[in-house]
Amino acid sequence: MERHLLEAEEIDTFLKEQPEWCFSVDSLTRTYQFPDFVSAFAFMSAVATHCDCLNHHPDWSNVYGVVKVCLTTHDRGGVTSLDTALAQIMEDLANG
């Protein structure tokens, strides 16, 4: 997948389609709330498989049922189409 930096308009379009996500400096962020640790960990495990396929990995943390996610493409210095693709996968898994 191409890793071009997204223009401001492209980021705005993504944020309109996915209002739970936020743009901060050079990354997309979101906090997921799950009912318990097992559900949160299952989500992270499911996402991890896709991360390996994309060779793109989030900065994230987990405390009990909360998963905080930060997506950026470090070697490009900002948000790329790879970040929005992974964010969409996360949304699909969280809402599936």
Residue pairs with C-beta under 8 A, 6 or more apart in sequence:
1 54
1 81
1 82
1 85
2 80
2 81
3 73
3 75
3 76
3 80
3 81
3 82
4 76
4 80
4 81
5 73
5 76
5 77
5 78
5 79
5 80
6 14
6 78
6 79
6 80
6 81
6 83
6 84
10 84
11 23
11 28
11 79
14 21
14 28
14 84
14 87
15 21
15 22
15 23
18 87
18 88
18 91
20 30
20 91
21 28
21 29
21 30
21 87
22 28
22 29
22 30
23 29
23 79
26 72
26 77
26 78
26 79
27 59
27 70
27 71
27 72
27 78
27 79
27 83
28 69
28 70
28 71
28 72
28 79
28 83
28 84
28 87
29 68
29 69
29 70
29 71
30 68
30 69
30 87
30 90
31 66
31 67
31 68
31 69
32 40
32 43
32 66
32 67
32 68
32 69
32 90
32 94
33 65
33 66
34 40
34 43
34 65
34 66
34 67
35 65
36 64
36 65
37 62
37 64
37 65
39 65
40 62
40 64
40 65
40 66
40 67
41 62
43 67
43 90
43 93
43 94
44 60
44 62
44 67
46 93
47 58
47 86
47 89
47 90
47 93
50 86
50 89
50 93
51 57
51 58
51 86
54 82
54 85
54 86
56 73
56 82
56 83
56 86
58 69
58 70
58 71
58 86
59 69
59 70
59 71
59 72
60 67
60 68
60 69
60 70
61 67
61 68
62 68
69 87
69 90
71 79
71 83
71 86
71 87
72 78
72 79
72 83
73 79
73 80
73 82
73 83
